[in-house]
Amino acid sequence: MTSSKTKTSVWGAIIAVIVLCAAFESAPQRQSAGGPPGGNLFHVAVSRSGSSTLFASALAGGVFTSVDAGASWQEVNSGLPADAFCELVTDPRATAVVYAVCDKTLFKTVDGGGRWTRLTVEAAPRRELVIAPSKSNILYLPGTNCRQLFVSRTAGRAW
């Protein structure tokens, strides 16, 4: 039996994809000088609390943000490895809180990418970080061993 919260989360994800497509479709075809290089993106995350706020990870390395639905981009790499491409996950309740899993290392920003802080996890995580839809301070992160699952109830401070 599927709970209503799970259904809401699924519909929220579907709506986020639709918003993302619409944002890129309506955005100007040119990008500002700070945009994702070459358009080769590894991962894109849309803020649920501010649908015009996007985060993108370039395949060649680098994380970028757009606060105008993709019309312009700004590089936000302070504290991230220079050449790493990252999976990005936005906090569903706070636009400025974003998590990045970069080459088995977990990072967090609380200021929209202005500064990233490395979070300590006991073993190397895989890329599939999930934020609980009911409480955004609860995080789930699979380890490299398929029998490991790390859980944080403190928004990544402890696992």
Solvent accessible surface area in square Angstrom, and as a share of the most:
residue,aa,sasa,rsa
1,M,243,1.08
2,T,75,0.44
3,S,60,0.39
4,S,84,0.54
5,K,131,0.56
6,T,66,0.38
7,K,111,0.47
8,T,94,0.55
9,S,31,0.20
10,V,80,0.46
11,W,154,0.54
12,G,22,0.21
13,A,55,0.43
14,I,74,0.38
15,I,98,0.50
16,A,21,0.16
17,V,87,0.50
18,I,107,0.54
19,V,45,0.26
20,L,33,0.16
21,C,78,0.46
22,A,54,0.42
23,A,8,0.06
24,F,71,0.30
25,E,147,0.66
26,S,95,0.61
27,A,14,0.11
28,P,70,0.44
29,Q,166,0.74
30,R,194,0.71
31,Q,89,0.40
32,S,50,0.32
33,A,118,0.91
34,G,31,0.29
35,G,12,0.12
36,P,6,0.04
37,P,69,0.44
38,G,76,0.73
39,G,50,0.48
40,N,93,0.48
41,L,59,0.29
42,F,70,0.29
43,H,55,0.25
44,V,41,0.23
45,A,9,0.07
46,V,19,0.11
47,S,0,0.00
48,R,123,0.45
49,S,61,0.39
50,G,22,0.21
51,S,57,0.37
52,S,50,0.32
53,T,15,0.09
54,L,0,0.00
55,F,2,0.01
56,A,0,0.00
57,S,0,0.00
58,A,1,0.00
59,L,95,0.47
60,A,86,0.67
61,G,11,0.11
62,G,4,0.04
63,V,1,0.01
64,F,9,0.04
65,T,14,0.08
66,S,2,0.01
67,V,111,0.64
68,D,60,0.31
69,A,27,0.21
70,G,4,0.04
71,A,34,0.26
72,S,44,0.28
73,W,12,0.04
74,Q,119,0.53
75,E,93,0.42
76,V,13,0.07
77,N,36,0.18
78,S,64,0.41
79,G,51,0.49
80,L,19,0.10
81,P,53,0.33
82,A,93,0.72
83,D,115,0.59
84,A,12,0.09
85,F,73,0.30
86,C,1,0.01
87,E,27,0.12
88,L,2,0.01
89,V,30,0.17
90,T,10,0.06
91,D,10,0.05
92,P,18,0.11
93,R,134,0.49
94,A,38,0.30
95,T,45,0.26
96,A,39,0.31
97,V,23,0.13
98,V,0,0.00
99,Y,1,0.00
100,A,0,0.00
101,V,0,0.00
102,C,1,0.00
103,D,100,0.52
104,K,116,0.49
105,T,26,0.15
106,L,2,0.01
107,F,12,0.05
108,K,27,0.11
109,T,1,0.01
110,V,100,0.58
111,D,78,0.41
112,G,18,0.17
113,G,1,0.01
114,G,46,0.44
115,R,170,0.62
116,W,7,0.03
117,T,74,0.43
118,R,164,0.60
119,L,22,0.11
120,T,118,0.68
121,V,22,0.13
122,E,150,0.67
123,A,35,0.27
124,A,40,0.31
125,P,4,0.03
126,R,94,0.34
127,R,67,0.24
128,E,78,0.35
129,L,8,0.04
130,V,80,0.46
131,I,12,0.06
132,A,6,0.05
133,P,61,0.39
134,S,55,0.35
135,K,117,0.50
136,S,21,0.13
137,N,60,0.31
138,I,24,0.12
139,L,0,0.00
140,Y,77,0.29
141,L,0,0.00
142,P,26,0.16
143,G,0,0.00
144,T,65,0.38
145,N,76,0.39
146,C,115,0.69
147,R,218,0.80
148,Q,63,0.28
149,L,108,0.54
150,F,24,0.10
151,V,47,0.27
152,S,1,0.01
153,R,155,0.57
154,T,50,0.29
155,A,16,0.13
156,G,1,0.01
157,R,185,0.68
158,A,59,0.46
159,W,59,0.21
